C-alpha cells in the first residue's frame, strides 16, 4: 500500500498548529503586536536581522560595527518582557522544527550513511 507523503505532511502541519509550542508562540506574537512600542522595536530588530542574513547569503562581510550594533539591539529588545517572551517561544518552536526535520531526514541519512 502506497503512502501519500503529502497527506502525512498536511497532518503534521495540523499537529504543529495544535501544539503547545505553536500556541505559546502565537500568544506571544499577539501580545507584542498589541503593544505599539514593542511592535516597533521588534519590527526594527527583525529588519536588522534580515539585512544581516541577506549580506551573509550574498557573501558580503559583516563589519565589526554591524556586529556590535546587532548585539546592542538584541540586548535592548530583550529588555522588553513581551519581546523576550516571544523570542523564547520562537526558539522553542525552532527547536521542535529542527527535531522534526531530523526525523524526516532519517531515511536518507540511513540510506546514504551506509555508503
ABEGO torsion letter per residue (X at the ends): XBBBAAAAAAAAAAAAAABAAAAAAAAAAAAAAABAAAAAAAAAAAAAAAAAAAAAAAGBBBBAAAAAAAAAAAAAAAABAAAAAAAAAAAAAAAAAAAAAAAAAAAAAAAAAAX
